[in-house]
Amino acid sequence: MLRHFTLEYWVGEGWYVGRLKEVPGVFSQGESLQALEENIREAYQLMLEEEEVLPYAGVQTKDIAVEV
């Protein structure tokens, strides 16, 4: 499945640094924008793999509304 996210990025000290706006905690960097895109994809995949192996016994979900 292909999902689309917003890559927010900036250049600092010669490095492209970025994050996925919709996925808190997924950050990466690269020497070029292309390298950043590759690295952020890898960071996202690693985050997904980590979530799959961490057993959370008794975890439940509930939809809630938040005023913005």
N, C-alpha and C positions, 0 to 999 in steps of 0.2 A: 504494500500500500504506500502510496506517495502522499506525504503531508507537506504542507507549506507553512513556513514560519518567517518572521521578520528578523533579519540579521541587522542588529545595530552595531556599528563599528566606528572606530576612530583610529588615528595614527598617532603614536606616541613613541618618541625616541627611535624612529625608524621601523617600528613594528606595527602591524595592523592588529588591533585588539578588538574583540567583539563578543556579543552575547546574543542568544536567542531571546527575543523580547517576551515571547509567550511561554518560555520554559525557564523558570527561575533556577539559577545555579549552573546553567550551561554556558560557560565562557571558554574562549580559547584565543590564540594569537597565531600570527604567521608573518613571514618576511614579505609577503605579497597578499593582495586581496584573494587571489586564487588559493594560496596556501591556507589562509584563514578559513575560507569556505570548506576546504577539505578537512581541516582540523576541527572545525565546529561540528561537521557531520559525524566525525569520529567520536567527539566528546558526547554528542547526543546518543549515539549507539552504545557507548560505554555506560551511560546513565541508564538506558533501558535494560541492558544486561544486568546491571547491579540490582535494579528493582526486581528482576525476575528471580534472582537467587536469594534475596533476603526474605526469609519467612516471617511474616507478621501474623501471628496467631490472633484470631478474633477480630481482625480488621473489618470494619463496616464502613459503608458510605451513605451519605445523605445529601440530597440537593438542598442548597440554601440560597437565599437571596441576599445580596449585598448592595446597598445604595451607593452609587458613585456620583 
